[in-house]
Amino acid sequence: MKKILITGGAGFVGRRFVKRYLDAGDEVHCVDPIAQDTGGIHPDRGFPLYAPRDYANFHFYQQDCREWFRERQDNDFDYVFHLAAMVGGRAMIENKPLAVADDLSIDAEYWQ
């Protein structure tokens, strides 16, 4: 069994990563603040097609992953999938440079 960390795991892409690794029998840790208007779904409500709460090896932390990284001392994950980001794509990059800087701060916090 692998120990997997998925940031942004309640989002559209992250939910699929979570399911793939839960189905493989891996221990999955999902960190996501579930910001409003992003399409994120709280695992307790069930994701489309499956309910993560039905898996004993699923751990969910509803918080900003930057805070989670600072609070957590052990980084003994076999794999990390960093999918946490502000929603918006190209429009976000062109129109909201401070939001892009915010996304980059998530990366910086992880690598410190």
C-alpha positions as CSV (number, residue, x, y, z in Angstrom):
1,M,0.0,0.0,0.0
2,K,1.3,3.4,-1.0
3,K,0.8,6.6,1.0
4,I,-0.5,9.3,-1.4
5,L,-1.0,13.0,-0.8
6,I,-3.4,14.9,-3.2
7,T,-3.8,18.6,-2.8
8,G,-6.9,20.0,-4.5
9,G,-8.4,16.5,-4.2
10,A,-12.0,17.7,-4.0
11,G,-11.8,19.4,-7.4
12,F,-12.7,18.0,-10.8
13,V,-9.3,16.4,-11.6
14,G,-8.4,15.7,-7.9
15,R,-11.5,13.6,-7.3
16,R,-10.4,11.3,-10.1
17,F,-6.9,10.9,-8.7
18,V,-8.5,10.1,-5.2
19,K,-10.7,7.4,-6.7
20,R,-7.9,5.8,-8.7
21,Y,-5.7,5.4,-5.6
22,L,-8.4,4.4,-3.3
23,D,-9.5,1.7,-5.7
24,A,-5.9,0.5,-5.8
25,G,-6.0,0.1,-2.0
26,D,-3.7,2.9,-1.3
27,E,-3.8,5.3,1.7
28,V,-5.0,8.6,0.4
29,H,-4.6,12.0,2.2
30,C,-6.6,14.8,0.5
31,V,-6.1,18.5,1.4
32,D,-8.6,21.0,0.0
33,P,-10.2,24.1,1.5
34,I,-13.2,23.6,-0.9
35,A,-13.5,27.3,-1.8
36,Q,-16.9,28.6,-2.9
37,D,-17.6,28.8,-6.6
38,T,-14.8,26.4,-7.6
39,G,-16.8,23.2,-8.1
40,G,-15.2,21.5,-5.2
41,I,-17.3,18.9,-3.4
42,H,-17.0,17.9,0.2
43,P,-16.2,14.2,0.5
44,D,-18.9,13.7,3.2
45,R,-21.5,14.6,0.5
46,G,-20.1,12.0,-1.8
47,F,-18.3,12.6,-5.0
48,P,-20.0,11.7,-8.3
49,L,-19.9,7.9,-8.7
50,Y,-18.4,7.1,-5.4
51,A,-18.2,8.2,-1.7
52,P,-14.6,8.5,-0.3
53,R,-16.0,8.2,3.2
54,D,-16.7,4.5,2.4
55,Y,-13.0,3.9,2.2
56,A,-11.2,3.3,5.6
57,N,-7.9,4.5,4.0
58,F,-9.2,7.9,3.0
59,H,-8.2,11.0,5.1
60,F,-9.6,14.4,4.4
61,Y,-8.3,17.8,5.7
62,Q,-10.5,20.8,4.8
63,Q,-7.9,23.6,4.9
64,D,-5.5,25.6,2.8
65,C,-2.7,23.3,2.0
66,R,-0.1,26.0,2.9
67,E,-1.4,25.8,6.5
68,W,-1.4,22.1,6.3
69,F,2.2,21.9,5.1
70,R,3.3,24.2,8.0
71,E,1.5,22.2,10.6
72,R,2.5,18.8,9.5
73,Q,6.0,17.6,10.3
74,D,6.1,14.2,8.6
75,N,6.4,14.1,4.9
76,D,6.6,10.4,4.4
77,F,4.4,10.2,1.4
78,D,5.3,7.8,-1.5
79,Y,3.7,10.1,-4.0
80,V,2.5,13.7,-4.0
81,F,0.0,15.1,-6.5
82,H,-0.1,18.8,-6.2
83,L,-3.3,19.9,-7.9
84,A,-4.3,22.8,-5.6
85,A,-4.7,26.0,-7.5
86,M,-7.0,28.9,-8.0
87,V,-9.6,28.2,-10.6
88,G,-9.5,30.3,-13.8
89,G,-6.9,29.1,-16.3
90,R,-5.7,31.7,-18.9
91,A,-8.1,34.4,-17.7
92,M,-6.7,34.1,-14.2
93,I,-3.1,34.5,-15.5
94,E,-4.0,37.5,-17.7
95,N,-6.3,39.4,-15.4
96,K,-5.4,38.5,-11.8
97,P,-1.6,38.4,-11.4
98,L,-1.9,38.5,-7.6
99,A,-4.0,35.3,-7.8
100,V,-1.2,33.7,-9.8
101,A,1.3,34.8,-7.1
102,D,-1.0,33.2,-4.5
103,D,-0.9,29.9,-6.5
104,L,2.9,30.0,-6.6
105,S,3.0,30.6,-2.8
106,I,1.3,27.2,-2.4
107,D,4.2,25.6,-4.3
108,A,6.7,27.5,-2.3
109,E,5.2,26.4,1.0
110,Y,5.4,22.7,-0.1
111,W,9.0,22.9,-1.1
112,Q,10.2,24.6,2.1
